[in-house]
Amino acid sequence: MTKLAYLQCPTGISGDMCLGTLVSLGVPIEYLIEKLNNLGIAQEYQLRAELVQRNGQQATKVHVDLIDHYHDHKHNHHGRHLPEIVQMISKAGLPSRAAAWSLAVFRQLAVAEGAVHGIAPEKVHFHEVGAVDAIVDIVGTCLGLDWLGIVSNHQGLPLLYCSAFPTGGGTVRAAHGQMAVPVPAVLKLWEMRGCPVYSNGIDRELVTPTGAAIATTLVRDFGAPPPMTIKQVGLGAGSIDLPIPNILRLWLGESINLQANFTNSNDTSSTLETISVLETQIDDLNPQAIGYVFEALFAVGALDVFTQSVGMKKSRPGILLTVICDPENVLNCEAVLFRETTTLGIRRTTQQRTILQREIQSVATEYGQVRIKVAWQGKLPEKLIANVQPEYEDCAELARKYNIPWREIQRSALQSWYLCNS
């Protein structure tokens, strides 16, 4: 089973809440302190954890206590810029994944802050988000996720998912003065990832720039939980009391086997798998581009792609483009759709489908080798062959080579297979 995690954020997310969930799940705070001290900031803070109550529920609160006399004299007036933070993390000898994730979070935050203020990311003066507590929050969270063994995907990111964010409201005082909530950096981070948000009616700052940067950088997908078996839940407490428990929840579990077998009413074995379905209507794209879009989608892992003719607003003819993919390939397929088509939005749903068990066999015909896709139900020795189909491309290649009808190659391949399996 693959280990993964899901962040549930009913009252938002902050860096210290992330640390709280990880310590709650068993990440030793002594381990975090040991690794964080390699950053060269051990004299600037102290890290501690305690169990607290939030509206009658117990959760872990992690405190990053700044050592005021050091902080006031050394860093209160100049803060830290991205190159300095990158150098600190790169030289700290952290576990490779934790270091890479930490650098990615800070770079994401620098891009967002730079966009807000109209300057290059390297020139961003981090203020609060570059202060010691934010460095501890971000690097500590990455250390904790690595310690838990959240498996990386092909892009090097953890198998981490997250719920939609509550927007919060009101105002908050920051380095640039009084600001509306969500603050500009958080809004920019949400925009950069296209995050789902909603209002829970609480007019406080619920999502901090540090929390938003961690989530928008490391999370694979936002929304409903992925199919998983929950093994443990970590509870990280926020600093203030709210109308509902101010607790971030981190569900730790294992992915449900997407190829899990089940027995149907006829006692034949089929396969149930979870898929994602992406849909978008398009009425202003050159039809010549559709073939290229198909190729690009299959290249990033789409399982199937198809179009249907539809009537759109103002009676314009258009197409409904549908993509079926594994849940882990949703972002890659959406990136292709946004890049290669004129769509402004993509609907996504998670569905389950039953598929036959299958394998690829090869048969020899008088024209050459042809691969055969064989599908069946049931288990050995009683399995029932349900479908036998020669691979189109193999038949087409031989048809062109010998200048004979494609149907003749297909017929010959089927005949050879049935002769071998009769």
C-alpha positions in Angstrom: 0.0 0.0 0.0 1.1 3.6 -0.7 1.3 6.0 2.2 -0.4 9.3 1.7 -1.9 12.2 3.8 -4.8 14.6 3.6 -4.9 18.1 5.2 -8.4 19.0 6.4 -8.5 22.8 7.1 -11.9 23.8 8.6 -10.3 26.8 10.3 -7.5 27.4 7.9 -3.8 26.6 8.0 -0.6 28.1 9.4 2.9 26.9 9.8 2.7 26.2 13.5 -0.5 24.2 13.0 1.2 22.1 10.4 4.0 21.4 12.9 1.4 20.5 15.5 -0.3 17.9 13.3 3.1 16.2 12.6 4.1 16.1 16.3 0.7 14.8 17.0 1.3 12.0 14.5 4.5 11.0 16.3 7.3 13.0 14.7 9.7 13.5 17.6 10.2 17.1 18.4 13.7 16.3 19.4 14.3 15.1 15.9 13.0 18.4 14.5 15.2 20.4 16.9 18.3 18.4 16.0 17.8 19.0 12.3 16.7 22.6 12.5 19.7 23.5 14.6 21.8 22.7 11.5 20.3 25.9 9.9 22.5 28.0 12.2 19.6 29.7 14.0 19.6 27.7 17.2 20.4 30.8 19.3 17.4 32.6 17.9 14.5 30.4 19.0 13.2 27.6 21.2 10.8 24.9 20.0 8.3 23.3 22.3 5.0 21.4 22.1 2.1 21.0 24.5 -1.4 19.5 24.5 -4.2 22.2 24.6 -8.0 22.3 24.4 -9.8 24.0 21.5 -13.6 24.0 22.2 -13.3 20.9 24.2 -11.1 19.0 21.8 -7.5 18.1 22.6 -4.8 19.0 20.0 -1.1 19.6 19.9 0.2 23.2 19.9 3.7 23.8 18.8 5.4 27.0 19.9 8.3 28.7 18.2 9.5 31.0 21.0 11.9 33.7 19.7 14.8 34.7 21.9 14.0 38.4 22.0 17.4 39.8 22.9 19.0 38.0 20.0 16.2 38.6 17.5 15.9 42.3 18.3 19.6 43.0 17.9 20.5 40.7 15.0 17.6 40.4 12.6 14.8 42.8 13.6 15.8 45.5 11.1 17.0 43.6 8.0 15.1 40.3 7.9 16.2 37.8 5.4 16.0 37.6 1.6 15.5 34.5 -0.5 19.2 33.9 -1.4 20.2 33.9 2.3 17.4 31.4 3.1 18.4 29.2 0.2 22.0 29.2 1.4 21.0 28.3 4.9 18.9 25.3 3.8 21.3 24.1 1.2 24.2 24.0 3.7 22.2 22.4 6.6 22.7 18.8 5.6 19.0 18.1 5.8 17.4 14.9 4.3 17.4 15.4 0.6 13.6 15.4 0.2 13.1 17.8 3.1 15.6 20.2 1.8 14.1 20.2 -1.7 10.6 20.7 -0.4 11.7 23.5 1.9 13.5 25.3 -1.0 10.4 24.9 -3.2 8.1 26.4 -0.5 10.3 29.5 0.0 10.7 30.0 -3.8 6.9 29.8 -4.2 6.4 32.3 -1.4 9.1 34.6 -3.0 7.3 34.5 -6.3 4.0 35.4 -4.7 5.4 38.2 -2.6 7.4 39.5 -5.6 4.2 39.5 -7.7 2.3 41.4 -5.0 5.0 44.1 -4.7 6.2 44.2 -8.3 9.8 43.0 -7.7 11.9 40.0 -8.5 11.6 37.0 -6.2 15.3 37.4 -5.2 14.7 40.9 -4.1 11.8 40.1 -1.8 12.3 41.3 1.8 10.5 38.6 3.6 9.6 40.3 6.9 7.4 38.0 8.9 7.6 35.1 6.4 11.4 35.3 6.4 11.6 35.5 10.2 12.9 32.7 12.3 9.5 31.3 13.2 8.5 30.9 9.5 11.8 29.2 8.7 11.2 26.8 11.5 7.6 26.2 10.4 8.4 25.6 6.8 11.6 23.5 7.2 10.1 21.7 10.2 7.0 20.7 8.3 9.1 19.4 5.4 11.2 17.4 7.9 8.1 15.9 9.4 6.5 14.9 6.2 9.8 13.2 5.2 10.0 11.5 8.5 6.5 10.1 8.1 7.5 8.6 4.8 4.9 10.3 2.6 5.9 8.8 -0.8 7.1 11.2 -3.4 5.5 11.3 -6.9 7.4 11.5 -10.2 7.8 15.3 -9.7 9.4 14.8 -6.3 6.4 16.1 -4.3 4.9 14.3 -1.3 1.7 12.3 -1.7 -0.2 15.1 0.1 -3.8 16.3 -0.5 -5.7 19.2 1.0 -9.3 20.4 1.5 -10.6 23.8 0.2 -9.5 26.8 2.2 -11.8 29.1 4.3 -11.2 32.7 3.2 -11.5 34.3 6.6 -12.2 38.1 6.8 -11.6 41.3 8.6 -8.2 42.9 8.8 -4.8 42.1 10.2 -1.7 44.2 11.0 1.4 43.2 9.0 4.8 44.7 8.1 3.2 46.8 5.4 0.4 48.1 7.7 -3.2 47.2 8.1 -4.3 44.7 5.4 -7.6 43.1 4.4 -7.9 39.3 5.0 -7.0 37.2 3.0 -3.7 39.2 2.8 -2.3 39.8 -0.7 0.4 37.1 -0.6 -2.2 34.4 0.3 -4.5 35.6 -2.5 -1.6 35.4 -4.9 -0.7 31.9 -3.8 -4.3 30.7 -4.2 -4.4 32.3 -7.6 -1.1 30.6 -8.7 -2.5 27.2 -7.9 -6.2 27.8 -8.6 -7.2 26.8 -5.1 -10.8 26.2 -4.1 -12.0 28.5 -1.3 -15.2 29.2 0.6 -16.4 31.4 3.5 -17.1 29.7 6.8 -18.4 33.0 8.3 -15.4 33.6 10.6 -13.9 37.1 10.1 -10.3 36.4 11.2 -7.1 35.6 9.5 -7.4 31.8 9.0 -4.8 31.1 6.3 -1.4 32.7 6.8 1.2 33.2 4.0 3.4 30.5 5.5 0.5 28.0 5.7 -0.6 28.9 2.2 2.9 28.6 0.8 3.4 25.1 2.4 0.0 23.9 1.0 0.2 25.4 -2.5 3.7 24.1 -3.0 3.5 20.6 -1.6 -0.1 19.6 -2.1 -0.8 17.5 -5.1 -4.5 18.2 -5.4 -7.2 20.2 -3.5 -10.8 19.3 -2.7 -12.3 16.0 -1.5 -10.1 13.4 0.2 -8.5 10.8 -2.2 -9.6 7.1 -1.8 -7.7 6.0 1.3 -7.7 4.0 4.4 -7.2 6.2 7.4 -4.6 4.9 9.9 -4.0 7.9 12.1 -5.1 11.5 12.5 -2.9 14.3 13.7 -4.4 17.4 15.3 -2.6 20.7 15.3 -4.0 23.6 17.3 -4.1 27.2 16.2 -3.3 30.1 18.5 -6.7 31.7 19.0 -10.2 30.5 20.0 -12.8 30.5 17.3 -16.5 29.6 17.1 -15.5 26.1 15.9 -12.4 24.1 17.1 -9.3 25.9 15.7 -7.7 22.6 14.7 -5.9 21.5 11.5 -6.3 17.8 10.9 -3.8 15.7 9.0 -5.2 12.3 8.0 -2.4 9.8 7.5 -3.3 6.6 5.7 -2.8 4.3 2.8 -4.2 4.6 -0.7 -7.0 2.1 -1.5 -5.7 -0.4 -4.0 -7.1 1.0 -7.2 -6.7 -2.4 -8.8 -8.5 -4.2 -5.9 -10.5 -7.3 -7.0 -14.0 -7.9 -5.9 -16.4 -10.8 -6.5 -19.7 -10.0 -8.3 -23.0 -11.9 -8.0 -21.9 -14.5 -10.6 -18.7 -15.1 -8.6 -16.6 -13.8 -11.4 -13.6 -11.6 -10.7 -13.6 -8.1 -12.1 -11.5 -5.0 -11.2 -12.7 -1.8 -9.7 -10.6 1.3 -10.1 -10.9 5.0 -9.2 -10.6 7.4 -12.1 -10.8 11.2 -12.6 -12.9 12.6 -15.4 -12.2 16.0 -16.8 -14.6 17.8 -19.1 -14.7 21.2 -20.9 -16.8 22.7 -23.7 -15.0 24.5 -26.5 -16.4 26.5 -29.4 -13.5 28.8 -30.5 -10.6 26.4 -31.2 -9.3 25.5 -34.6 -10.4 21.8 -35.2 -6.9 21.0 -36.5 -5.6 21.5 -32.9 -7.8 18.7 -31.5 -5.6 15.9 -32.8 -2.5 17.5 -31.2 -4.4 17.9 -27.9 -5.2 14.2 -28.0 -1.5 13.3 -28.5 -0.4 15.7 -25.7 -2.9 14.3 -23.3 -1.9 10.7 -23.9 1.7 11.7 -23.6 1.1 12.8 -19.9 -0.8 9.7 -19.0 -4.4 10.1 -20.0 -6.2 6.8 -20.2 -8.8 7.9 -22.7 -9.8 11.1 -24.6 -12.9 11.7 -26.7 -15.0 14.5 -28.0 -18.8 15.0 -28.6 -20.6 17.6 -30.7 -22.6 19.9 -28.5 -24.7 23.1 -29.0 -23.5 26.0 -26.9 -24.7 29.4 -26.0 -26.0 31.6 -28.8 -26.6 28.4 -30.7 -22.9 28.1 -31.5 -21.7 24.5 -32.4 -18.9 23.3 -30.2 -17.3 20.1 -28.8 -17.4 18.5 -25.3 -13.8 17.3 -24.7 -13.6 14.6 -22.1 -10.4 13.2 -20.5 -10.2 10.1 -18.3 -7.1 9.7 -16.2 -5.7 8.3 -13.0 -6.2 10.7 -10.1 -2.5 11.4 -9.8 -2.4 12.7 -13.4 -5.2 15.2 -13.0 -2.9 18.2 -12.8 -0.8 17.1 -15.7 -3.9 16.7 -17.9 -5.4 20.0 -16.8 -2.1 21.7 -17.7 -2.3 20.4 -21.2 -5.9 21.5 -21.6 -5.2 25.0 -20.4 -2.0 25.2 -22.5 -3.3 23.7 -25.8 -6.9 24.8 -25.9 -8.9 28.0 -25.4 -10.9 26.7 -22.4 -11.3 29.0 -19.4 -12.4 26.2 -17.0 -12.4 22.5 -16.5 -14.8 20.4 -14.5 -13.4 17.4 -12.6 -15.2 14.5 -11.0 -14.0 11.3 -9.4 -15.7 8.1 -10.5 -15.3 4.4 -10.2 -15.3 2.0 -13.1 -15.3 -1.7 -13.4 -12.8 -3.1 -15.9 -12.1 -6.6 -17.1 -8.8 -8.2 -16.3 -6.5 -8.1 -19.3 -3.2 -8.9 -20.8 -1.3 -8.5 -24.0 -0.4 -11.7 -25.9 1.3 -12.1 -29.3 0.4 -14.4 -32.2 2.2 -15.2 -35.4 0.2 -14.7 -38.7 1.3 -15.3 -42.2 2.1 -11.6 -42.4 4.0 -11.2 -39.1 3.5 -10.8 -35.4 0.4 -9.1 -34.0 -0.3 -8.2 -30.4 -3.6 -9.3 -29.0 -5.4 -7.7 -26.1 -7.2 -10.5 -24.2 -9.8 -9.7 -21.5 -11.5 -12.1 -19.1 -13.6 -12.6 -16.0 -13.2 -15.1 -13.3 -10.1 -16.8 -11.9 -7.9 -19.7 -13.1 -8.8 -22.3 -14.0 -12.4 -21.3 -14.6 -11.7 -17.8 -16.1 -14.0 -16.8 -19.0 -12.6 -15.0 -22.0 -14.8 -12.0 -22.6 -13.0 -10.1 -25.4 -10.2 -10.7 -27.8 -9.0 -7.8 -30.0 -5.9 -7.4 -32.2 -3.9 -4.2 -31.6 -4.9 -1.7 -34.3 -1.4 -0.3 -34.9 0.1 -3.7 -35.5 -2.6 -4.6 -38.0 -2.3 -1.2 -39.7 1.5 -1.6 -40.0 1.2 -5.0 -41.7 -1.6 -3.8 -43.9 0.5 -0.9 -45.2 3.6 -3.1 -45.6 1.8 -5.8 -47.7 -0.8 -3.5 -49.3 -3.7 -5.6 -48.2 -6.9 -4.6 -46.3 -6.6 -3.9 -42.6 -9.6 -6.2 -42.0 -7.6 -9.2 -43.6 -4.8 -8.7 -41.1 -7.3 -8.5 -38.2 -9.1 -11.6 -39.3 -5.8 -13.5 -39.7 -4.7 -12.5 -36.2 -8.0 -13.5 -34.6 -7.9 -16.9 -36.4 -4.3 -17.5 -35.2 -5.2 -16.7 -31.6 -8.3 -19.0 -31.6 -6.3 -21.8 -33.2 -3.6 -21.5 -30.5 -6.2 -21.4 -27.7 -8.8 -23.9 -28.8 
